[in-house]
Amino acid sequence: MGLLDGRVAFVTGAARGQGRSHAVTLAKEGASIIAIDINGPVTPDNGYPAATPEDMTETVRLVEATNQRIVHRQADVRDSAAIESVLAEGVAELGGRLDVVVANAGISNWNRFWEMSDDQWQVMIDINLTGVWRTLKAAVPIMIDAGNGGSLIAISSSSGIKSLPAQAHYAAAKHGVTGLTKTAAIELGEYGIRVNSIHPWSVVGAMGQDTTMGAILDKHPEYRASFASMLPELRSADPLDISNAVVWLASDLSRAVTATQLTVDMGATKM
Ligand SMILES: NC(=O)c1ccc[n+]([C@@H]2O[C@H](COP(=O)([O-])OP(=O)(O)OC[C@H]3O[C@@H](n4cnc5c(N)ncnc54)[C@H](O)[C@@H]3O)[C@@H](O)[C@H]2O)c1
């Protein structure tokens, strides 16, 4: 018996990293998966390699190895029509219900705010904030129609609570996700749909290897003081640490929890 037997979960940014881990961990608890990812480069401002179609193929293999079904498409969270289309197909194929949404797709890059191009600012907001809104907006009518309640989980960041230097656009987007989540929780409570955000600090993966971060810290070593946590031995969490929080929020174990900002951050936001 899994915590999510018979349920259907939609995960964005599922080709690799935390999104892949969320898809596989939710599947291990019994959920069928609908997965999307852009599977390719997003912006030259990112100083780390993009996900690939082969990455998504590996996610599919890992989910299927749990004996769960997965419907996957290449789609951009900036494209509402594409999200609606994959959800319509996935929900029809997987039994007519949608129980869990993990709005995880995101990007990261670094610069002082007055040195960013308009494009660097706007692409960040379009993906990391508006992309979450588009994801939830596409999913909610299906969940209300299905009438089973459900759980929406937005992957914010420690930067959705506490800001870092050289990431004004990222912090603005992730703080925006916090506000969106809280309003959505108020509006969806009457439908039995809970809405919460998760706030990781550093997590192992490609995003943390961004060369634009090292460059900005070399140029402004005083910024390093902002990068402290209470558990210095655990420098970065594993994707599974975040997935365990996702499963808890997705399942009935957290049935009394909504509008919460769940930090999985080694205490970093309280420093
Ligand atoms: N890595 C960290 O240290 C860290 C810390 C806190 C929060 N986060 C957040 O966690 C989430 C996952 O990050 P990750 O560490 O797994 O990074 P990642 O780069 O490995 O994964 C992000 C995935 O999102 C996809 N994606 C990006 N833009 C997209 C778009 N427009 N449409 C569809 N898919 C898109 C990418 O292709 C990629 O597969 C992000 O929202 C990120 O901001 C990461």
The ligand as an SDF file (V2000), in Angstrom:
LIG
                    3D

 44 48  0  0  0  0  0  0  0  0999 V2000
   18.9760   23.5210   -7.0970 N   0  0  0  0  0  0  0  0  0  0  0  0
   18.7970   24.2500   -6.0100 C   0  0  0  0  0  0  0  0  0  0  0  0
   19.7360   24.4530   -5.2220 O   0  0  0  0  0  0  0  0  0  0  0  0
   17.4260   24.8370   -5.7170 C   0  0  0  0  0  0  0  0  0  0  0  0
   17.2220   25.4770   -4.4840 C   0  0  0  0  0  0  0  0  0  0  0  0
   15.9660   26.0010   -4.2050 C   0  0  0  0  0  0  0  0  0  0  0  0
   14.9380   25.8940   -5.1280 C   0  0  0  0  0  0  0  0  0  0  0  0
   15.1750   25.2780   -6.3210 N   0  0  0  0  0  0  0  0  0  0  0  0
   14.0530   25.1670   -7.2560 C   0  0  0  0  0  0  0  0  0  0  0  0
   13.7800   23.7970   -7.4810 O   0  0  0  0  0  0  0  0  0  0  0  0
   13.2100   23.6170   -8.7740 C   0  0  0  0  0  0  0  0  0  0  0  0
   13.9380   22.4950   -9.5110 C   0  0  0  0  0  0  0  0  0  0  0  0
   15.2950   22.8580   -9.6940 O   0  0  0  0  0  0  0  0  0  0  0  0
   16.4640   21.7800   -9.9410 P   0  0  0  0  0  0  0  0  0  0  0  0
   17.5030   22.0240   -8.9020 O   0  0  0  0  0  0  0  0  0  0  0  0
   15.9060   20.4300  -10.0770 O   0  0  0  0  0  0  0  0  0  0  0  0
   17.0490   22.3410  -11.3320 O   0  0  0  0  0  0  0  0  0  0  0  0
   17.1810   21.6130  -12.7690 P   0  0  0  0  0  0  0  0  0  0  0  0
   17.7230   22.6490  -13.7030 O   0  0  0  0  0  0  0  0  0  0  0  0
   17.9340   20.3490  -12.6430 O   0  0  0  0  0  0  0  0  0  0  0  0
   15.6690   21.2450  -13.1220 O   0  0  0  0  0  0  0  0  0  0  0  0
   14.7360   22.2020  -13.5480 C   0  0  0  0  0  0  0  0  0  0  0  0
   13.9490   21.5910  -14.7010 C   0  0  0  0  0  0  0  0  0  0  0  0
   12.9760   22.5590  -15.1440 O   0  0  0  0  0  0  0  0  0  0  0  0
   12.9730   22.5430  -16.5530 C   0  0  0  0  0  0  0  0  0  0  0  0
   12.4940   23.8250  -17.0790 N   0  0  0  0  0  0  0  0  0  0  0  0
   13.1220   25.0230  -17.0370 C   0  0  0  0  0  0  0  0  0  0  0  0
   12.4110   25.9440  -17.6790 N   0  0  0  0  0  0  0  0  0  0  0  0
   11.2960   25.3240  -18.1350 C   0  0  0  0  0  0  0  0  0  0  0  0
   10.1610   25.7670  -18.8650 C   0  0  0  0  0  0  0  0  0  0  0  0
   10.0660   27.0390  -19.2840 N   0  0  0  0  0  0  0  0  0  0  0  0
    9.1810   24.8740  -19.1440 N   0  0  0  0  0  0  0  0  0  0  0  0
    9.2980   23.5740  -18.7470 C   0  0  0  0  0  0  0  0  0  0  0  0
   10.3600   23.0980  -18.0740 N   0  0  0  0  0  0  0  0  0  0  0  0
   11.3430   23.9730  -17.7610 C   0  0  0  0  0  0  0  0  0  0  0  0
   14.4190   22.2800  -16.9420 C   0  0  0  0  0  0  0  0  0  0  0  0
   14.5410   21.8200  -18.2920 O   0  0  0  0  0  0  0  0  0  0  0  0
   14.8490   21.2700  -15.9040 C   0  0  0  0  0  0  0  0  0  0  0  0
   14.6550   19.9400  -16.3080 O   0  0  0  0  0  0  0  0  0  0  0  0
   13.2880   24.9850   -9.4520 C   0  0  0  0  0  0  0  0  0  0  0  0
   12.0370   25.6370   -9.3640 O   0  0  0  0  0  0  0  0  0  0  0  0
   14.3210   25.7190   -8.6320 C   0  0  0  0  0  0  0  0  0  0  0  0
   14.1830   27.1180   -8.7150 O   0  0  0  0  0  0  0  0  0  0  0  0
   16.3840   24.7420   -6.6330 C   0  0  0  0  0  0  0  0  0  0  0  0
  1  2  1  0
  2  3  2  0
  2  4  1  0
  4  5  1  0
  4 44  2  0
  5  6  2  0
  6  7  1  0
  7  8  2  0
  8  9  1  0
  8 44  1  0
  9 10  1  0
  9 42  1  0
 10 11  1  0
 11 12  1  0
 11 40  1  0
 12 13  1  0
 13 14  1  0
 14 15  2  0
 14 16  1  0
 14 17  1  0
 17 18  1  0
 18 19  2  0
 18 20  1  0
 18 21  1  0
 21 22  1  0
 22 23  1  0
 23 24  1  0
 23 38  1  0
 24 25  1  0
 25 26  1  0
 25 36  1  0
 26 27  1  0
 26 35  1  0
 27 28  2  0
 28 29  1  0
 29 30  1  0
 29 35  2  0
 30 31  1  0
 30 32  2  0
 32 33  1  0
 33 34  2  0
 34 35  1  0
 36 37  1  0
 36 38  1  0
 38 39  1  0
 40 41  1  0
 40 42  1  0
 42 43  1  0
M  CHG  2   8   1  16  -1
M  END
$$$$
